[in-house]
Amino acid sequence: MSLANYRLDVRAALTAPPPNLDYVLPGLLAATVGALVGPGASGKTMLLMQTACDIAAGAPIGGGILTTGFLNGEGAPVVLVFAEESHAVIHHRLQAAIQGMQSMREFKSASACSALAERLSKNLHIYPMGGAARDARWSVGRSQGDAKVMVEACQGARLVVVDPLRRFHAGEENDAAHMSAVVEAFEGIATETGAAVILSHHTNRNSALAGAGELASAARGSSALTDGVRWQANLSAISDQMASRLGILESERASFMRLDIAKANYMSMPPPTVLRRDSTAGTLSIRQSAPTQARKRIPRRTGATYDSESVRGRDAG
C-alpha cells in the first residue's frame, strides 16, 4: 500500500466546493458502517425490514420511521442477511412490514400495487439463513472466501443489513482488537460496494438493567464496536418518567419503545422518537400525540399551532 494513493489534493479542496454527502439514512452515509443496538425481541429485525422495504420501494411503505426525507422515489437495491430466521418467519415479517401501504393513496389501484410488487421483487434481496448459521459466519479478514461472496452479493446495493452481528464472526466480543477487526471487515464490504452497512447487535445486561439502553455505550461487548462504526441507533424501553410524561398507561408501556440515534459522526444528535409496537404483527410505527393532549402555540409568522411534542412523536427526555 502506498499512502500517495490516499493523499488529498489540497489545492483542489481549497478552490472547489466539496461534494454533497450521500446519506442513506439520517446521519448514515453510503459506504460506511453503522449499528442498530437493542435488547433481544425488541423489534430490531422488524425495524430493519421496514426500513429495507422503504428504500427498496422508494416510498415509506414500511412506515418511514428512519427514511422520511431520504427516499428517491425510484427505489434502490437492499440486501438483508438474517442468520437466525427461517424463510417462513421472514415471509410473515415481510408481509407485515408492507401492511402500511394499504392506507397510502398512491397504492390504491391494482396497477400501482403490481408495479410496487415488481419493484420490491427487483430490489429486495433477502437471505433467511435460520438453521444454516454456519454458512453465514466467516473468519475476520478480507482474504476469506466467504467475505468475498458477501461482497459479490452486495454489489450495487444501497443498504446492507446483517442480523445479528454475533452470528457473523467467531471471536470474543469483549476483545477490542477482534471487534475492531470485525468493523474493518464490514468497512471493506461497505467500501467495495458503496453500500451503507447496518450491523444488528444486542445491548449489554448492565445497560438494560440500569434503564440506560439509549446510550451509545449500551452495545454489548467491547466499546471498539461503537468506537469503530460511524453511526449507531438504539432501541430501548421507555422509562417510567417518559411514560408518565407522555400519558402512557402502565398496562400499555410494553407496547412502546424509544429509538435514539446514539452516535452520529456526520450530523447533530436528534431527539428520540417514540415508537409503538403492534401486538399482533410486531411492526413499529411512530407514536402520534393523543388528540386530547394539551397543545401549545408557538409564535411564528404563520400563526401555526403545534403539539408540545414534535409531530413525529418525539420527546427529548
C-alpha positions as protocol buffer text, in pm:
chain_id: "A"
residue {
  index: 1
  type: MET
  ca { x: 0 y: 0 z: 0 }
}
residue {
  index: 2
  type: SER
  ca { x: 119 y: 348 z: -84 }
}
residue {
  index: 3
  type: LEU
  ca { x: -5 y: 648 z: 113 }
}
residue {
  index: 4
  type: ALA
  ca { x: 26 y: 851 z: -207 }
}
residue {
  index: 5
  type: ASN
  ca { x: -297 y: 689 z: -326 }
}
residue {
  index: 6
  type: TYR
  ca { x: -484 y: 850 z: -37 }
}
residue {
  index: 7
  type: ARG
  ca { x: -330 y: 1197 z: -35 }
}
residue {
  index: 8
  type: LEU
  ca { x: -583 y: 1480 z: -54 }
}
residue {
  index: 9
  type: ASP
  ca { x: -538 y: 1735 z: -330 }
}
residue {
  index: 10
  type: VAL
  ca { x: -532 y: 2038 z: -101 }
}
residue {
  index: 11
  type: ARG
  ca { x: -536 y: 2296 z: -382 }
}
residue {
  index: 12
  type: ALA
  ca { x: -848 y: 2140 z: -532 }
}
residue {
  index: 13
  type: ALA
  ca { x: -1008 y: 2116 z: -188 }
}
residue {
  index: 14
  type: LEU
  ca { x: -945 y: 2487 z: -127 }
}
residue {
  index: 15
  type: THR
  ca { x: -1073 y: 2607 z: -465 }
}
residue {
  index: 16
  type: ALA
  ca { x: -1369 y: 2378 z: -537 }
}
residue {
  index: 17
  type: PRO
  ca { x: -1687 y: 2327 z: -335 }
}
residue {
  index: 18
  type: PRO
  ca { x: -1695 y: 1992 z: -150 }
}
residue {
  index: 19
  type: PRO
  ca { x: -1920 y: 1718 z: -290 }
}
residue {
  index: 20
  type: ASN
  ca { x: -2258 y: 1661 z: -132 }
}
residue {
  index: 21
  type: LEU
  ca { x: -2258 y: 1395 z: 138 }
}
residue {
  index: 22
  type: ASP
  ca { x: -2465 y: 1093 z: 35 }
}
residue {
  index: 23
  type: TYR
  ca { x: -2691 y: 999 z: 326 }
}
residue {
  index: 24
  type: VAL
  ca { x: -2873 y: 667 z: 312 }
}
residue {
  index: 25
  type: LEU
  ca { x: -3045 y: 733 z: 647 }
}
residue {
  index: 26
  type: PRO
  ca { x: -3023 y: 1034 z: 881 }
}
residue {
  index: 27
  type: GLY
  ca { x: -2652 y: 1055 z: 970 }
}
residue {
  index: 28
  type: LEU
  ca { x: -2562 y: 727 z: 796 }
}
residue {
  index: 29
  type: LEU
  ca { x: -2350 y: 784 z: 487 }
}
residue {
  index: 30
  type: ALA
  ca { x: -2319 y: 549 z: 192 }
}
residue {
  index: 31
  type: ALA
  ca { x: -2004 y: 330 z: 208 }
}
residue {
  index: 32
  type: THR
  ca { x: -1991 y: 348 z: 590 }
}
residue {
  index: 33
  type: VAL
  ca { x: -2081 y: 106 z: 869 }
}
residue {
  index: 34
  type: GLY
  ca { x: -2347 y: 162 z: 1134 }
}
residue {
  index: 35
  type: ALA
  ca { x: -2517 y: -45 z: 1403 }
}
residue {
  index: 36
  type: LEU
  ca { x: -2868 y: -92 z: 1540 }
}
residue {
  index: 37
  type: VAL
  ca { x: -2848 y: -190 z: 1907 }
}
residue {
  index: 38
  type: GLY
  ca { x: -3127 y: -319 z: 2128 }
}
residue {
  index: 39
  type: PRO
  ca { x: -3236 y: -599 z: 2362 }
}
residue {
  index: 40
  type: GLY
  ca { x: -3347 y: -932 z: 2223 }
}
residue {
  index: 41
  type: ALA
  ca { x: -3706 y: -932 z: 2093 }
}
residue {
  index: 42
  type: SER
  ca { x: -3721 y: -552 z: 2098 }
}
residue {
  index: 43
  type: GLY
  ca { x: -3811 y: -517 z: 1730 }
}
residue {
  index: 44
  type: LYS
  ca { x: -3468 y: -469 z: 1569 }
}
residue {
  index: 45
  type: THR
  ca { x: -3530 y: -718 z: 1289 }
}
residue {
  index: 46
  type: MET
  ca { x: -3871 y: -574 z: 1210 }
}
residue {
  index: 47
  type: LEU
  ca { x: -3742 y: -216 z: 1210 }
}
residue {
  index: 48
  type: LEU
  ca { x: -3465 y: -317 z: 969 }
}
residue {
  index: 49
  type: MET
  ca { x: -3716 y: -499 z: 748 }
}
residue {
  index: 50
  type: GLN
  ca { x: -3945 y: -196 z: 742 }
}
residue {
  index: 51
  type: THR
  ca { x: -3652 y: 34 z: 660 }
}
residue {
  index: 52
  type: ALA
  ca { x: -3539 y: -200 z: 382 }
}
residue {
  index: 53
  type: CYS
  ca { x: -3888 y: -201 z: 230 }
}
residue {
  index: 54
  type: ASP
  ca { x: -3892 y: 180 z: 228 }
}
residue {
  index: 55
  type: ILE
  ca { x: -3559 y: 204 z: 47 }
}
residue {
  index: 56
  type: ALA
  ca { x: -3639 y: -77 z: -198 }
}
residue {
  index: 57
  type: ALA
  ca { x: -3974 y: 83 z: -285 }
}
residue {
  index: 58
  type: GLY
  ca { x: -3856 y: 443 z: -277 }
}
residue {
  index: 59
  type: ALA
  ca { x: -4164 y: 514 z: -64 }
}
residue {
  index: 60
  type: PRO
  ca { x: -4246 y: 492 z: 309 }
}
residue {
  index: 61
  type: ILE
  ca { x: -4440 y: 166 z: 279 }
}
residue {
  index: 62
  type: GLY
  ca { x: -4267 y: 44 z: 596 }
}
residue {
  index: 63
  type: GLY
  ca { x: -4372 y: 348 z: 795 }
}
residue {
  index: 64
  type: GLY
  ca { x: -4092 y: 592 z: 713 }
}
residue {
  index: 65
  type: ILE
  ca { x: -3952 y: 571 z: 1066 }
}
residue {
  index: 66
  type: LEU
  ca { x: -3591 y: 628 z: 959 }
}
residue {
  index: 67
  type: THR
  ca { x: -3632 y: 704 z: 591 }
}
residue {
  index: 68
  type: THR
  ca { x: -3851 y: 1013 z: 563 }
}
residue {
  index: 69
  type: GLY
  ca { x: -3665 y: 1266 z: 352 }
}
residue {
  index: 70
  type: PHE
  ca { x: -3413 y: 1008 z: 233 }
}
residue {
  index: 71
  type: LEU
  ca { x: -3612 y: 827 z: -38 }
}
residue {
  index: 72
  type: ASN
  ca { x: -3554 y: 887 z: -408 }
}
residue {
  index: 73
  type: GLY
  ca { x: -3892 y: 768 z: -534 }
}
residue {
  index: 74
  type: GLU
  ca { x: -3739 y: 510 z: -766 }
}
residue {
  index: 75
  type: GLY
  ca { x: -3625 y: 260 z: -508 }
}
residue {
  index: 76
  type: ALA
  ca { x: -3280 y: 107 z: -466 }
}
residue {
  index: 77
  type: PRO
  ca { x: -3137 y: -242 z: -403 }
}
residue {
  index: 78
  type: VAL
  ca { x: -3118 y: -362 z: -43 }
}
residue {
  index: 79
  type: VAL
  ca { x: -2951 y: -680 z: 84 }
}
residue {
  index: 80
  type: LEU
  ca { x: -3067 y: -838 z: 410 }
}
residue {
  index: 81
  type: VAL
  ca { x: -2894 y: -1141 z: 559 }
}
residue {
  index: 82
  type: PHE
  ca { x: -3081 y: -1293 z: 854 }
}
residue {
  index: 83
  type: ALA
  ca { x: -2870 y: -1559 z: 1021 }
}
residue {
  index: 84
  type: GLU
  ca { x: -3133 y: -1669 z: 1273 }
}
residue {
  index: 85
  type: GLU
  ca { x: -3462 y: -1655 z: 1083 }
}
residue {
  index: 86
  type: SER
  ca { x: -3626 y: -1912 z: 856 }
}
residue {
  index: 87
  type: HIS
  ca { x: -3793 y: -1844 z: 522 }
}
residue {
  index: 88
  type: ALA
  ca { x: -4136 y: -1887 z: 683 }
}
residue {
  index: 89
  type: VAL
  ca { x: -4069 y: -1630 z: 956 }
}
residue {
  index: 90
  type: ILE
  ca { x: -3928 y: -1374 z: 713 }
}
residue {
  index: 91
  type: HIS
  ca { x: -4226 y: -1435 z: 483 }
}
residue {
  index: 92
  type: HIS
  ca { x: -4456 y: -1326 z: 766 }
}
residue {
  index: 93
  type: ARG
  ca { x: -4239 y: -1028 z: 858 }
}
residue {
  index: 94
  type: LEU
  ca { x: -4216 y: -905 z: 502 }
}
residue {
  index: 95
  type: GLN
  ca { x: -4592 y: -905 z: 461 }
}
residue {
  index: 96
  type: ALA
  ca { x: -4634 y: -732 z: 797 }
}
residue {
  index: 97
  type: ALA
  ca { x: -4376 y: -467 z: 704 }
}
residue {
  index: 98
  type: ILE
  ca { x: -4571 y: -352 z: 399 }
}
residue {
  index: 99
  type: GLN
  ca { x: -4918 y: -352 z: 554 }
}
residue {
  index: 100
  type: GLY
  ca { x: -4897 y: 25 z: 586 }
}
residue {
  index: 101
  type: MET
  ca { x: -4905 y: 65 z: 208 }
}
residue {
  index: 102
  type: GLN
  ca { x: -5274 y: -28 z: 212 }
}
residue {
  index: 103
  type: SER
  ca { x: -5355 y: 315 z: 356 }
}
residue {
  index: 104
  type: MET
  ca { x: -5136 y: 504 z: 106 }
}
residue {
  index: 105
  type: ARG
  ca { x: -5328 y: 682 z: -166 }
}
residue {
  index: 106
  type: GLU
  ca { x: -5067 y: 613 z: -435 }
}
residue {
  index: 107
  type: PHE
  ca { x: -5107 y: 236 z: -395 }
}
residue {
  index: 108
  type: LYS
  ca { x: -5486 y: 212 z: -405 }
}
residue {
  index: 109
  type: SER
  ca { x: -5505 y: 89 z: -765 }
}
residue {
  index: 110
  type: ALA
  ca { x: -5427 y: -268 z: -872 }
}
residue {
  index: 111
  type: SER
  ca { x: -5176 y: -145 z: -1129 }
}
residue {
  index: 112
  type: ALA
  ca { x: -4985 y: 58 z: -868 }
}
residue {
  index: 113
  type: CYS
  ca { x: -4972 y: -243 z: -633 }
}
residue {
  index: 114
  type: SER
  ca { x: -4847 y: -462 z: -917 }
}
residue {
  index: 115
  type: ALA
  ca { x: -4576 y: -209 z: -1003 }
}
residue {
  index: 116
  type: LEU
  ca { x: -4473 y: -195 z: -637 }
}
residue {
  index: 117
  type: ALA
  ca { x: -4452 y: -573 z: -614 }
}
residue {
  index: 118
  type: GLU
  ca { x: -4230 y: -574 z: -923 }
}
residue {
  index: 119
  type: ARG
  ca { x: -4004 y: -308 z: -773 }
}
residue {
  index: 120
  type: LEU
  ca { x: -3971 y: -494 z: -443 }
}
residue {
  index: 121
  type: SER
  ca { x: -3903 y: -820 z: -624 }
}
residue {
  index: 122
  type: LYS
  ca { x: -3622 y: -649 z: -813 }
}
residue {
  index: 123
  type: ASN
  ca { x: -3470 y: -451 z: -525 }
}
residue {
  index: 124
  type: LEU
  ca { x: -3514 y: -665 z: -215 }
}
residue {
  index: 125
  type: HIS
  ca { x: -3250 y: -936 z: -182 }
}
residue {
  index: 126
  type: ILE
  ca { x: -3336 y: -1129 z: 134 }
}
residue {
  index: 127
  type: TYR
  ca { x: -3139 y: -1428 z: 262 }
}
residue {
  index: 128
  type: PRO
  ca { x: -3304 y: -1603 z: 561 }
}
residue {
  index: 129
  type: MET
  ca { x: -3039 y: -1846 z: 690 }
}
residue {
  index: 130
  type: GLY
  ca { x: -3205 y: -1985 z: 1002 }
}
residue {
  index: 131
  type: GLY
  ca { x: -3070 y: -2333 z: 1060 }
}
residue {
  index: 132
  type: ALA
  ca { x: -2768 y: -2266 z: 840 }
}
residue {
  index: 133
  type: ALA
  ca { x: -2591 y: -2008 z: 1054 }
}
residue {
  index: 134
  type: ARG
  ca { x: -2251 y: -2166 z: 999 }
}
residue {
  index: 135
  type: ASP
  ca { x: -2279 y: -2068 z: 632 }
}
residue {
  index: 136
  type: ALA
  ca { x: -2316 y: -1704 z: 736 }
}
residue {
  index: 137
  type: ARG
  ca { x: -2008 y: -1696 z: 958 }
}
residue {
  index: 138
  type: TRP
  ca { x: -1659 y: -1620 z: 836 }
}
residue {
  index: 139
  type: SER
  ca { x: -1324 y: -1559 z: 999 }
}
residue {
  index: 140
  type: VAL
  ca { x: -1241 y: -1190 z: 1005 }
}
residue {
  index: 141
  type: GLY
  ca { x: -1011 y: -1091 z: 722 }
}
residue {
  index: 142
  type: ARG
  ca { x: -1053 y: -956 z: 372 }
}
residue {
  index: 143
  type: SER
  ca { x: -888 y: -1260 z: 209 }
}
residue {
  index: 144
  type: GLN
  ca { x: -1155 y: -1502 z: 332 }
}
residue {
  index: 145
  type: GLY
  ca { x: -1369 y: -1659 z: 61 }
}
residue {
  index: 146
  type: ASP
  ca { x: -1696 y: -1609 z: 248 }
}
residue {
  index: 147
  type: ALA
  ca { x: -1635 y: -1236 z: 278 }
}
residue {
  index: 148
  type: LYS
  ca { x: -1573 y: -1225 z: -97 }
}
residue {
  index: 149
  type: VAL
  ca { x: -1906 y: -1397 z: -154 }
}
residue {
  index: 150
  type: MET
  ca { x: -2071 y: -1133 z: 65 }
}
residue {
  index: 151
  type: VAL
  ca { x: -1913 y: -852 z: -139 }
}
residue {
  index: 152
  type: GLU
  ca { x: -2038 y: -1007 z: -462 }
}
residue {
  index: 153
  type: ALA
  ca { x: -2392 y: -1043 z: -324 }
}
residue {
  index: 154
  type: CYS
  ca { x: -2395 y: -679 z: -215 }
}
residue {
  index: 155
  type: GLN
  ca { x: -2268 y: -514 z: -532 }
}
residue {
  index: 156
  type: GLY
  ca { x: -2493 y: -224 z: -631 }
}
residue {
  index: 157
  type: ALA
  ca { x: -2682 y: -222 z: -300 }
}
residue {
  index: 158
  type: ARG
  ca { x: -2784 y: 99 z: -132 }
}
residue {
  index: 159
  type: LEU
  ca { x: -2814 y: -68 z: 208 }
}
residue {
  index: 160
  type: VAL
  ca { x: -2685 y: -395 z: 353 }
}
residue {
  index: 161
  type: VAL
  ca { x: -2832 y: -538 z: 674 }
}
residue {
  index: 162
  type: VAL
  ca { x: -2653 y: -804 z: 880 }
}
residue {
  index: 163
  type: ASP
  ca { x: -2869 y: -955 z: 1155 }
}
residue {
  index: 164
  type: PRO
  ca { x: -2742 y: -1033 z: 1413 }
}
residue {
  index: 165
  type: LEU
  ca { x: -2374 y: -943 z: 1412 }
}
residue {
  index: 166
  type: ARG
  ca { x: -2282 y: -1218 z: 1659 }
}
residue {
  index: 167
  type: ARG
  ca { x: -2359 y: -1486 z: 1401 }
}
residue {
  index: 168
  type: PHE
  ca { x: -2111 y: -1336 z: 1153 }
}
residue {
  index: 169
  type: HIS
  ca { x: -1790 y: -1376 z: 1348 }
}
residue {
  index: 170
  type: ALA
  ca { x: -1645 y: -1641 z: 1576 }
}
residue {
  index: 171
  type: GLY
  ca { x: -1435 y: -1418 z: 1800 }
}
residue {
  index: 172
  type: GLU
  ca { x: -1454 y: -1276 z: 2152 }
}
residue {
  index: 173
  type: GLU
  ca { x: -1695 y: -981 z: 2176 }
}
residue {
  index: 174
  type: ASN
  ca { x: -1505 y: -833 z: 2471 }
}
residue {
  index: 175
  type: ASP
  ca { x: -1175 y: -830 z: 2283 }
}
residue {
  index: 176
  type: ALA
  ca { x: -1112 y: -479 z: 2146 }
}
residue {
  index: 177
  type: ALA
  ca { x: -867 y: -594 z: 1881 }
}
residue {
  index: 178
  type: HIS
  ca { x: -1103 y: -856 z: 1747 }
}
residue {
  index: 179
  type: MET
  ca { x: -1407 y: -626 z: 1739 }
}
residue {
  index: 180
  type: SER
  ca { x: -1200 y: -359 z: 1563 }
}
residue {
  index: 181
  type: ALA
  ca { x: -1112 y: -621 z: 1303 }
}
residue {
  index: 182
  type: VAL
  ca { x: -1481 y: -713 z: 1268 }
}
residue {
  index: 183
  type: VAL
  ca { x: -1570 y: -350 z: 1197 }
}
residue {
  index: 184
  type: GLU
  ca { x: -1282 y: -325 z: 950 }
}
residue {
  index: 185
  type: ALA
  ca { x: -1410 y: -634 z: 765 }
}
residue {
  index: 186
  type: PHE
  ca { x: -1751 y: -474 z: 719 }
}
residue {
  index: 187
  type: GLU
  ca { x: -1590 y: -143 z: 628 }
}
residue {
  index: 188
  type: GLY
  ca { x: -1424 y: -334 z: 346 }
}
residue {
  index: 189
  type: ILE
  ca { x: -1764 y: -455 z: 227 }
}
residue {
  index: 190
  type: ALA
  ca { x: -1905 y: -102 z: 252 }
}
residue {
  index: 191
  type: THR
  ca { x: -1612 y: 48 z: 62 }
}
residue {
  index: 192
  type: GLU
  ca { x: -1613 y: -214 z: -214 }
}
residue {
  index: 193
  type: THR
  ca { x: -1988 y: -200 z: -270 }
}
residue {
  index: 194
  type: GLY
  ca { x: -2065 y: 164 z: -189 }
}
residue {
  index: 195
  type: ALA
  ca { x: -2348 y: 50 z: 38 }
}
residue {
  index: 196
  type: ALA
  ca { x: -2423 y: 159 z: 390 }
}
residue {
  index: 197
  type: VAL
  ca { x: -2394 y: -146 z: 617 }
}
residue {
  index: 198
  type: ILE
  ca { x: -2601 y: -183 z: 935 }
}
residue {
  index: 199
  type: LEU
  ca { x: -2498 y: -443 z: 1193 }
}
residue {
  index: 200
  type: SER
  ca { x: -2777 y: -558 z: 1425 }
}
residue {
  index: 201
  type: HIS
  ca { x: -2640 y: -607 z: 1776 }
}
residue {
  index: 202
  type: HIS
  ca { x: -2759 y: -661 z: 2133 }
}
residue {
  index: 203
  type: THR
  ca { x: -2737 y: -436 z: 2435 }
}
residue {
  index: 204
  type: ASN
  ca { x: -2534 y: -536 z: 2738 }
}
residue {
  index: 205
  type: ARG
  ca { x: -2710 y: -657 z: 3051 }
}
residue {
  index: 206
  type: ASN
  ca { x: -2597 y: -370 z: 3275 }
}
residue {
  index: 207
  type: SER
  ca { x: -2740 y: -103 z: 3046 }
}
residue {
  index: 208
  type: ALA
  ca { x: -3069 y: -287 z: 3021 }
}
residue {
  index: 209
  type: LEU
  ca { x: -3099 y: -327 z: 3399 }
}
residue {
  index: 210
  type: ALA
  ca { x: -3000 y: 36 z: 3462 }
}
residue {
  index: 211
  type: GLY
  ca { x: -3251 y: 170 z: 3210 }
}
residue {
  index: 212
  type: ALA
  ca { x: -2970 y: 320 z: 3001 }
}
residue {
  index: 213
  type: GLY
  ca { x: -3037 y: 136 z: 2677 }
}
residue {
  index: 214
  type: GLU
  ca { x: -3046 y: 460 z: 2480 }
}
residue {
  index: 215
  type: LEU
  ca { x: -2676 y: 532 z: 2532 }
}
residue {
  index: 216
  type: ALA
  ca { x: -2406 y: 452 z: 2277 }
}
residue {
  index: 217
  type: SER
  ca { x: -2225 y: 256 z: 2549 }
}
residue {
  index: 218
  type: ALA
  ca { x: -2521 y: 15 z: 2574 }
}
residue {
  index: 219
  type: ALA
  ca { x: -2382 y: -207 z: 2294 }
}
residue {
  index: 220
  type: ARG
  ca { x: -2274 y: -547 z: 2423 }
}
residue {
  index: 221
  type: GLY
  ca { x: -1905 y: -636 z: 2433 }
}
residue {
  index: 222
  type: SER
  ca { x: -1603 y: -418 z: 2368 }
}
residue {
  index: 223
  type: SER
  ca { x: -1654 y: -46 z: 2311 }
}
residue {
  index: 224
  type: ALA
  ca { x: -1440 y: -94 z: 1998 }
}
residue {
  index: 225
  type: LEU
  ca { x: -1761 y: -173 z: 1809 }
}
residue {
  index: 226
  type: THR
  ca { x: -1928 y: 156 z: 1895 }
}
residue {
  index: 227
  type: ASP
  ca { x: -1599 y: 341 z: 1851 }
}
residue {
  index: 228
  type: GLY
  ca { x: -1550 y: 188 z: 1508 }
}
residue {
  index: 229
  type: VAL
  ca { x: -1892 y: 236 z: 1349 }
}
residue {
  index: 230
  type: ARG
  ca { x: -1980 y: 581 z: 1219 }
}
residue {
  index: 231
  type: TRP
  ca { x: -2346 y: 566 z: 1326 }
}
residue {
  index: 232
  type: GLN
  ca { x: -2543 y: 385 z: 1593 }
}
residue {
  index: 233
  type: ALA
  ca { x: -2917 y: 373 z: 1659 }
}
residue {
  index: 234
  type: ASN
  ca { x: -3058 y: 223 z: 1979 }
}
residue {
  index: 235
  type: LEU
  ca { x: -3395 y: 65 z: 2050 }
}
residue {
  index: 236
  type: SER
  ca { x: -3483 y: 62 z: 2421 }
}
residue {
  index: 237
  type: ALA
  ca { x: -3778 y: 52 z: 2658 }
}
residue {
  index: 238
  type: ILE
  ca { x: -3929 y: 381 z: 2764 }
}
residue {
  index: 239
  type: SER
  ca { x: -3869 y: 486 z: 3123 }
}
residue {
  index: 240
  type: ASP
  ca { x: -4133 y: 538 z: 3393 }
}
residue {
  index: 241
  type: GLN
  ca { x: -4068 y: 911 z: 3370 }
}
residue {
  index: 242
  type: MET
  ca { x: -4116 y: 921 z: 2993 }
}
residue {
  index: 243
  type: ALA
  ca { x: -4429 y: 706 z: 3011 }
}
residue {
  index: 244
  type: SER
  ca { x: -4577 y: 938 z: 3272 }
}
residue {
  index: 245
  type: ARG
  ca { x: -4489 y: 1248 z: 3072 }
}
residue {
  index: 246
  type: LEU
  ca { x: -4648 y: 1106 z: 2757 }
}
residue {
  index: 247
  type: GLY
  ca { x: -4959 y: 982 z: 2937 }
}
residue {
  index: 248
  type: ILE
  ca { x: -4891 y: 616 z: 2858 }
}
residue {
  index: 249
  type: LEU
  ca { x: -5069 y: 375 z: 3090 }
}
residue {
  index: 250
  type: GLU
  ca { x: -4865 y: 121 z: 3281 }
}
residue {
  index: 251
  type: SER
  ca { x: -5065 y: -158 z: 3115 }
}
residue {
  index: 252
  type: GLU
  ca { x: -4958 y: -30 z: 2771 }
}
residue {
  index: 253
  type: ARG
  ca { x: -4594 y: 51 z: 2842 }
}
residue {
  index: 254
  type: ALA
  ca { x: -4460 y: -272 z: 2696 }
}
residue {
  index: 255
  type: SER
  ca { x: -4602 y: -169 z: 2357 }
}
residue {
  index: 256
  type: PHE
  ca { x: -4379 y: 138 z: 2336 }
}
residue {
  index: 257
  type: MET
  ca { x: -4011 y: 174 z: 2255 }
}
residue {
  index: 258
  type: ARG
  ca { x: -3777 y: 468 z: 2210 }
}
residue {
  index: 259
  type: LEU
  ca { x: -3546 y: 498 z: 1911 }
}
residue {
  index: 260
  type: ASP
  ca { x: -3233 y: 707 z: 1961 }
}
residue {
  index: 261
  type: ILE
  ca { x: -2955 y: 799 z: 1723 }
}
residue {
  index: 262
  type: ALA
  ca { x: -2696 y: 730 z: 1991 }
}
residue {
  index: 263
  type: LYS
  ca { x: -2393 y: 809 z: 1777 }
}
residue {
  index: 264
  type: ALA
  ca { x: -2365 y: 1001 z: 1453 }
}
residue {
  index: 265
  type: ASN
  ca { x: -2031 y: 1128 z: 1323 }
}
residue {
  index: 266
  type: TYR
  ca { x: -2185 y: 1329 z: 1041 }
}
residue {
  index: 267
  type: MET
  ca { x: -2489 y: 1503 z: 1191 }
}
residue {
  index: 268
  type: SER
  ca { x: -2608 y: 1669 z: 1509 }
}
residue {
  index: 269
  type: MET
  ca { x: -2786 y: 1443 z: 1756 }
}
residue {
  index: 270
  type: PRO
  ca { x: -3165 y: 1443 z: 1707 }
}
residue {
  index: 271
  type: PRO
  ca { x: -3415 y: 1386 z: 1990 }
}
residue {
  index: 272
  type: PRO
  ca { x: -3551 y: 1034 z: 2041 }
}
residue {
  index: 273
  type: THR
  ca { x: -3852 y: 901 z: 1853 }
}
residue {
  index: 274
  type: VAL
  ca { x: -4123 y: 717 z: 2046 }
}
residue {
  index: 275
  type: LEU
  ca { x: -4247 y: 408 z: 1865 }
}
residue {
  index: 276
  type: ARG
  ca { x: -4550 y: 189 z: 1920 }
}
residue {
  index: 277
  type: ARG
  ca { x: -4527 y: -183 z: 1850 }
}
residue {
  index: 278
  type: ASP
  ca { x: -4823 y: -369 z: 1707 }
}
residue {
  index: 279
  type: SER
  ca { x: -4901 y: -659 z: 1938 }
}
residue {
  index: 280
  type: THR
  ca { x: -5004 y: -887 z: 1652 }
}
residue {
  index: 281
  type: ALA
  ca { x: -4780 y: -806 z: 1356 }
}
residue {
  index: 282
  type: GLY
  ca { x: -4484 y: -678 z: 1556 }
}
residue {
  index: 283
  type: THR
  ca { x: -4447 y: -376 z: 1329 }
}
residue {
  index: 284
  type: LEU
  ca { x: -4330 y: -43 z: 1465 }
}
residue {
  index: 285
  type: SER
  ca { x: -4493 y: 292 z: 1399 }
}
residue {
  index: 286
  type: ILE
  ca { x: -4426 y: 646 z: 1514 }
}
residue {
  index: 287
  type: ARG
  ca { x: -4637 y: 732 z: 1815 }
}
residue {
  index: 288
  type: GLN
  ca { x: -4890 y: 1003 z: 1745 }
}
residue {
  index: 289
  type: SER
  ca { x: -4981 y: 1253 z: 2014 }
}
residue {
  index: 290
  type: ALA
  ca { x: -5315 y: 1188 z: 2179 }
}
residue {
  index: 291
  type: PRO
  ca { x: -5596 y: 1411 z: 2043 }
}
residue {
  index: 292
  type: THR
  ca { x: -5680 y: 1530 z: 2393 }
}
residue {
  index: 293
  type: GLN
  ca { x: -5325 y: 1625 z: 2477 }
}
residue {
  index: 294
  type: ALA
  ca { x: -5269 y: 1988 z: 2564 }
}
residue {
  index: 295
  type: ARG
  ca { x: -5145 y: 2191 z: 2270 }
}
residue {
  index: 296
  type: LYS
  ca { x: -4907 y: 2482 z: 2289 }
}
residue {
  index: 297
  type: ARG
  ca { x: -4900 y: 2770 z: 2048 }
}
residue {
  index: 298
  type: ILE
  ca { x: -4554 y: 2855 z: 1924 }
}
residue {
  index: 299
  type: PRO
  ca { x: -4526 y: 3214 z: 1797 }
}
residue {
  index: 300
  type: ARG
  ca { x: -4448 y: 3214 z: 1426 }
}
residue {
  index: 301
  type: ARG
  ca { x: -4533 y: 3439 z: 1137 }
}
residue {
  index: 302
  type: THR
  ca { x: -4777 y: 3183 z: 1003 }
}
residue {
  index: 303
  type: GLY
  ca { x: -4954 y: 3152 z: 1338 }
}
residue {
  index: 304
  type: ALA
  ca { x: -4943 y: 2774 z: 1311 }
}
residue {
  index: 305
  type: THR
  ca { x: -5019 y: 2559 z: 1615 }
}
residue {
  index: 306
  type: TYR
  ca { x: -4805 y: 2261 z: 1701 }
}
residue {
  index: 307
  type: ASP
  ca { x: -4818 y: 1979 z: 1950 }
}
residue {
  index: 308
  type: SER
  ca { x: -4598 y: 2031 z: 2253 }
}
residue {
  index: 309
  type: GLU
  ca { x: -4424 y: 1715 z: 2132 }
}
residue {
  index: 310
  type: SER
  ca { x: -4292 y: 1719 z: 1778 }
}
residue {
  index: 311
  type: VAL
  ca { x: -4516 y: 1589 z: 1503 }
}
residue {
  index: 312
  type: ARG
  ca { x: -4302 y: 1273 z: 1488 }
}
residue {
  index: 313
  type: GLY
  ca { x: -4397 y: 1182 z: 1844 }
}
residue {
  index: 314
  type: ARG
  ca { x: -4052 y: 1267 z: 1973 }
}
residue {
  index: 315
  type: ASP
  ca { x: -3970 y: 1358 z: 2329 }
}
residue {
  index: 316
  type: ALA
  ca { x: -3635 y: 1496 z: 2436 }
}
residue {
  index: 317
  type: GLY
  ca { x: -3644 y: 1306 z: 2764 }
}
